[in-house]
């Protein structure tokens, strides 16, 4: 009797978790994973660590080595690009990019985790030499070489989200002159509210980053190789341009076969099923159900796709699963030189984009009791809470400090997921020890501040 054939498309976090779950749950599957790239499976979220010489080696910055799964009977085929789904025959057409030969592979179940591709800005000069992207193994090694090249003095980073901030910081630490450009009005403006981005923009400038927001790029200038970036009101000398200007779903190959929305995101239902029988879609190429927003929104995080992969595999052989996918909160963290922050759920930007009404409250204090001096570890700490103005249900939040309090972001994420209110958080029972925190813990105090409790 032939084994059930399961094909997984994409070897990043979603593909990795799918393989783990399939092997753990089932014993009688013929599993094949296709990866279009040569290197399996580079973690772009670890790129900054590599650029700053904080990893054992670039080949180690990966989710898994193929041998881990091939030793268990999984077919892991890199340099194999899935070009088409033939739903009537339940096959996929796959191009071997090394031999340029196409072949059809049969599936019984198909899991799409095709991910996203970085935006290459459609401006004149985008094809010049030394205009790079900040994603993937090949770009990581190219950027690393430029950071180590003494002739590269001026680096312009386009995009002030997480990836752009990481590129700027790594470039400063490599001794380069760095300009950070974005069309939005403040760095990290889609992730944090202004009270926190004001602190971080000042810190970036203190560390030597030239921050130029509201910058509308007109062209990359140069003769063969880039030498400047021209905006509507300035021109910035640039030996290297690192583009980190967002991503788009890698779904052009699915058009006309799998239902997509008008921006190219794969449409899936509450069971993560597509319009095609036995074809599932997870990860960055889809919209994720947000517990806070109570609707599907773009949340491109490894934590999201891993939970989706676990759900899909758990219910892979149920025609209609007993329960829908429960959704995610969407949590992330980042260091910006000396500062560390974690954010979860909604903020002012994402709430407005999702059409969700929120109220926010910003709280500033010190980490420990007042009798502990600053030079003994009593660091300034900041908390932003987002909540429903009518019910006080927590919808999001962020923490920021030069002391690493990012684990508090996980507490906020759990509070949002469990639909806690400000009052619940204000009274939550946390430990106290003056070597670590206050008599009322930081999140207690932030919630008490939001509901206008007495100042402690």
N, C-alpha and C positions, 0 to 999 in steps of 0.2 A: 504493500500500500504506500503510495507516494505521500511525502510529507506536505503539510500546508505551507505554502510559500508566502513569506512576508518580506516585502521590500521597504527599506527605509531610505529616504532621500535626504542627504545632508549629514555631515559627520561632526557638527558642532554639538552644543549642549543637548539639543533635542534628540539628535541621532544617538548620542552617547547614552542618554538616559533610557531611550527606547530599547537599545540593545541590552542594557543591564536588566531592565524589567522583563523583556521577552525571555531571556535566558533563565531568570529567576523563577518565572511563573509557569513556563511551558517546557516540555521535553521533546516534542515531536514537530518542531518547526524547521523549515529550510529558510534561513535568514540571509538576506543580502543587503548590504549597505553600499550606496553609491555616493562618492564624493567627487565633485568636479575638479577640485584643486589637487595639487601634487602632494601637499603636506597634510597629513591627518593627525590631529585636528587642533590647529593653532588657536590659542585663547587670546583674542585681541585685547580682552580686559587685563591681560598680564603684560601688555606691550610696554607700559611705562616702566615697570620693574626691570624688564630686559634693557630698555634704553638707559637706565640708570645703574646698570651692572649689579642688579640685586637679585639675579636668578642664577641657577647653576649653569645654564646655557640656553640658547634660543630653541634648540631642539627639544628641550624639556618643558617649554611653555605650551602645553597641550593637554587636552582632556584625557587622551589615551593613545597608546601605541597600538597599531592594528593587530600586532601579534597577540595581545591580550584576548582578543575576540576570535581571531583566526584559529588559535589553539583550541577554541571551544566549538569549532565548526562553522563559524560565521564567515560568509564571503564578504570581505571588505575590499572594495574596488575603488581606488583613487584614480584620478585622471579619467573619470567616467562621468560624463555630463548627461543627465536625463533630459531629453529633448522634447518628449511627447508622451502623453498618456493615451492609450488606445482602449477606451473604456469598454467598447463592444467586445473586444477580445481579451480584456483584462491583462494587457501587456503594457510595458513601457519601452519606448525606443531610446536607446542609450548610445551616445557617441564616445568611443575610446579616443581621447584627444591625442594620444601618443601615435596611434596607427591611422587615425582618421577613418576608422571603420565603425559602422553602425550595426547594432544587434538588438533584437527584441528579447525581453525577459518577461516571463509570466509571473503574475502575482495573484494571490487569493486575498491578501490584505496589503494596503499601501499606505504608508505613513509619510506625509510630506512635512519636512522640516527644512525648507529651502532657504529660509533666512532672508537677509537683506543685503544690499550692495551700497557702498558709500556714494554720495553725490559728488560728481565731478562738475563743478559749476560751469554752466554754458556761457562762458565769457570769452572774448578774443584772447588768445594766448594760452588757453587751457592745455594745449598740446605741446607747450614748450618743455624743454628739458628742466629737470629739477622742480617740477610741479608734482607733488606727491600726494598720496592718500594715506590716512592713518588707520589702516585696517589690514590684517592678514600677515602671514609669514613673510612674503616677498617684500612688502612695503616696510615691515619692521626692520629687516636687514639693510634695506636701502637707507632708511632714515638713520639707523645706527652708524652707518659708514659716514654719512654727512655730519653727524654730531662729532665724530672723531677727526674730521677733516679741518685743519686749521685755516684753509682758504675760505671756508664757509663762515662768515661772520654775522650776517643778518638773516634772521629767519622770521618769516611772517606766517602766523597761524590763522587760518580762516575758520571761524566757528568757535564759540565760547561755551559749548556744552562740556560734558565730562571729558570727552576725547580731546577736545581742543585745549582744555586746561592741563590735561596730562602732557600733551605735546609741548605746551609753553613751559611748564615746569621742568621737564626733562631737558629742554633746550637751554634754559637759563642755567641749570646745573652743569651743562656742558660748556658754559662760558660764552654763549652766544648772545647777541643783541636780539631781543624778541619783541615783535609787535603782534598783538592779539586783536583781530578784527571780527566784528559781527554786525549784522543788520539790525539786531534787537538792541534795546536800550541799556542793557546791563549784562555782565557776564553771569552765566548760570541762571539767567532770568526765567527759563522754563522749568527750573527745578526748585528754586527757592524764592521766597518773597523778598521784597526790597530791603527789609531790615537786616537780613543776613547777607544779601549780595553787596550791600554798601560796605559791610565789614570786609568782605573778601576782595572786592575791587581795590580798596585801599591797600590791602595786604599784598595783592599782586603787584601793584605799582611800587610799593616799598621794596619788593624783591627784584625790581628792575624790569618788569614787564610793561611795555607801553600799551595801554588799553585804549582802543579806539572803537567805541560803540556807535550805533546808528551809521555804520559805514556801508555805503552802497558801492560794491566793487564794479568797476567798469571794464577793466582789462588787466591781464598779466602782460607786462611789457618785457621785451628782450629780443635779441637776435639769435635765435637758436636755443638759447638758454635764458631762463627768466632772470631779470635783474631788478624788477620793481613790481609793486602792485599799485595800480592806479584806482583810486576811489573817486566819488563825485566831488570831493573837496580836498584831496591830498594825494601824495604819492610816496610810497614807502620802499626804500631800497631793500632788495630781497635776493639773497643768494640761493635761498630755498623757500618754497611755499609748501606748507603742510595743510592740506584741506581736510577739515573735520566738520563739514557743513551738512550734517545730517545724513540720513539713509533713505532708501526706497525699497519696497518689497521686490524680491527676486522672483517675479511671477509673469514676466512677459511670455515665457514659454507655455503658460497655462491658459492664455487668452483663448476664448471660444470653446474651451473644454471644461475647465473648472470655473465656477461662478466667482467673479471678482467684483469689488466695489469700484467706484469711479476713480479711486486713487491707487488701485491695484492690489489692495489687501484681499487675501483669500476669504471668502465668506464660508464660515462654518456655523453649525447650530450649537445648541446647548450641550450636545454630546461630542462636540468637536469633529463632527462628520461633515464632509462636503456634499455637494449635490450629486456626486458620483457614488454609486454603491461600493462599499468596502474601501473608500478612500478617505483618509483622515488628514487634518491639517493642524499643525501646532506651531507655536513659536512666533518669531519676529515678523513673519510674512502674513500673520493674522492679527486681528484685533482681539484683545483679551478682555474677559468680563471682569470689570472692576467692582469689588465689593463696596467701595466707597461711593463711586459714581452710579452704581446700579445700572450700568450699561457697558457696551463694549467700547474700549478705547485703545490707542496704541501704547503698549508697555513692552518695550524691547529689552527684556532682562533674562539672564540665564535662569534665575530663580523661577520665573514664570513658565518657561518652556519645559523645565524639568518636572514641574507639577502637572503640566498638561500631558507630558509623555507618560507619566505614571498612571494618570487617569485613563488615557486611551488604551494602554496595554491591559490594564485591569478589566476593561469592558470590551476588549477587542472582538470577542465572539458572541456578544449580546446584540441582537438586532435592535432592540431599544433598551439601553441601559436602565437599571432600576432608579438611578439618580443622575441628574445632570452634573456637569463639572461645577464645582462650588465657587469658582472665581478666585481672584488674587487681590492682594492689596497693592503690590508694586512698591518695593523698597530698595534703596540703594545707598551707597556711601562713597565718600571721596576725601582724599587729603588734598589741601591746597597749600603747599609749603608747610607752614607751622600749624595751620588749622586743620581740623577734621570735622566733617559733618556727615549726618545720616538723615535721609528724608524718606517719608512713607506716605502712601495715599495721595490725597489731593492737596494742591496749593492754589493760590489765587489764579495763576495762569491756567493750570489744567482744569480747575473747576469751571472757569469761564468758557474754556474750549468745549467742555462737556455739557454746558448749560445747567450746572448745579450751583444753587445758591449756598454760599458759605459765609461764616464770620471767622475772623482770625484774631489771635491774641499773641503778642510778642512779650516774652519774659526774659529779663536779664538778672543774673545774681552771681554769687560765687559758689564754687563747688562744695566748700566745707564751711564750718562755723567761723564767725568773724574773728575769733581769737587765734585762728591759724593764719599767719602772714602769707602774703602772695608768694614770696620767695621760698616758702616751705610747701608749696603745692596747692595753695588756695586760688585756683585759676578762675577767671571769668568764664561763665557758661551762659548759653543762650538757648531758648526754646521757643519755637513757633508752633502754635496749635491751630488747626482748622476744624470747624465744627458746624453742625446744622444750627442756625440761629434760633430755631423754634424749639427743637427737642434737645439740644446740646449734645447730640450724638457725635462722637469723634469721627472725623472724615480724613484726617491727615495730620502731619506734623513734621518737624525737623529739629535736630539738636546740633549745636555748633560750639566748639571750644578748641583752645590750643592743647588741652588735655583730651585724651582719646575717650570720649563718652559715647562713641557711636553705638555701643551695645544698647544704649537707651533707645535708639531707633527701633530695635527689635521689640522692645516693650510697647512702644507706640504702635507698631505694626500689629501686634497681637491685640491691642486695645481696639484698633479700627476693625480688625477681622471679627472680633467678638462683639462688635456693635456697642461698646461701652460708651458711657456719657462722660462729660466733664466731671460730674458729681462722683461717678464711679472712680475715675482716675484720681480725683482730689482726695479720696478716702482709701485708696488702695494701700494694702499693708506691705511696705517695703522695709528692709533692714536699715538700721542706723549704726554707724560707727564713725567717729570724727576723723579717723584716718582716711575715710572714703567719701563721706557725704554729710548731709545736714540731718537735723532731727526729723524734719519732714523731708523726704527725698525730693530730688529735683523735679520730677514729673508731678508729684503731689503739689509742689509749690506752683508750678506752671498752671496746673488746672485750677488751683485755688485762686490764682491771680485772674484767670479768665472769667471766673464766676464772681469776681469782686469780693473775694474773701478777705479776712484781716491780713495785714502785712506781717510776715513773720520775721 
